[in-house]
Amino acid sequence: MAFGWPLLASSASGLAHSADAPWLFAALLPMLLAVVVATIGDSGLDAKAIAMLGVLAAAGAALRPLGAGTAGIEPMFFLMVLAGRVLGPGFGFVLGSVAMFASALLTGGVGPWMPFQMLSMGWVSMGAGLLPGPDRLRGRRELALLAGYGAVAAVGYGLVMNLQGWPYIAGPASGVSFVPGDPLADNLARYLTYCLATSLGWDLPRAAVTVVLTLTVGGPLLKALRRATRRAAFDAPVEFATAHEPPVTERSPDGAGSRAAPGGGGTRGP
């Protein structure tokens, strides 16, 4: 609704997201907290899991300035895809949103677009966690699956984010501008033209960078993430083992040796 409401808005409605973005951001924070609480309740996440969330979010935030979006070079995407694959959809959604929030603070990219970026990146990581075969698919097939998903997600991210800015960035005089009150099909046609003319040159390189990084360093990073989750014991059930007393031995009268008392009990000899 936050992204698509302009397509259904009347001609008399306001278009800029600068007014509704603070409200969306205020609603997004308790939603993220609710997802964290639900994930903790479902999978038993503990302090080590929350620490991993912080580490991965910081790593994603640190990767973003390396490209700063120049020509679509954004290495942050492949890490969010791999982490979402290993950690699951709920954890992935929170990770993507928090990582984008931290990177916005780091790069100074705080503005009306930030809550929309948080939602979009959360969806990217969540989608990776929803891919099939998380427990049985390994090796090259898994990397190919993640690379393909990363390419689609990288382009989809750009398409979704265009909805945030297109209604008021293109300007009223352009042939690709949003026209309030026009039929939905007409506005969608102009929107696709706008995407082809403006953002596809960034979206395709972003997809290519995500594919290359996933195929080259994805294998070792997946192993490292899975090893870290095992050490954190995200899903390890708690089991209580019954303590067994060692058998009590009794010494033979001649002192030559000892034998176990029947039933593991008894008393010691002289």
URBEL-V826240 format. One line per field, one symbol per residue. phi: phi as a letter, one per 30 degrees, with the letter a starting at -180 (. if undefined). psi: psi as a letter, one per 20 degrees, with the letter a starting at -180 (. if undefined). burial: 1 if it has 16 or more other C-alpha atoms within 10 Angstrom, else 0. A space follows every 10 residues. Layout:
phi = ???
psi = ???
burial = ???
//
This chain:
phi = .ddcdddcdd dcddcddddc dddddddddd dddddddddd ddcidbdddd ddeddddddd ddddddchid hidbdddddd ddddddcjdd dddddddddd ddddddcicc addddddddd dedddddddc ddidccdbid dddddddddd ddddddeddd ddddceebdd jdcddcddce ideedddddd dddddddccd dcdddddddd ddddddcddd dddddddddd ddhecdddbc dddcddddcb ddedidabbd deiicjcddd
psi = ghgihhhjqr iiqqhqihhi ghhgghhhgh gghhggghgg hhjkqahhgh hhggghghgg hhhgihhkjp kjnnihghhh gghhghirgg hgggggghgh ghhghhijlp ahighhhggg hghghghhii qqlhihprbh hghgghgggh gghgghghgg hhhhhghihh qiiqijqpop iqqhhghhgh ghggghhgih ihgghggggg gghghgjhgh hgggghghhg hilgjpqppo qpppqqppqp pqhijhaqqp qpjjbaqqr.
burial = 0010011010 0000111000 1101100100 0100110011 0000100010 0111011111 1111100010 0111111111 1111111111 1111111111 1111000000 0111111111 1111111110 1000000000 0110011111 1111111111 1111111101 0000011111 0000001001 1001100011 0111111111 1001100110 0100110010 0101000000 0000000111 1000000000 0000000000
//
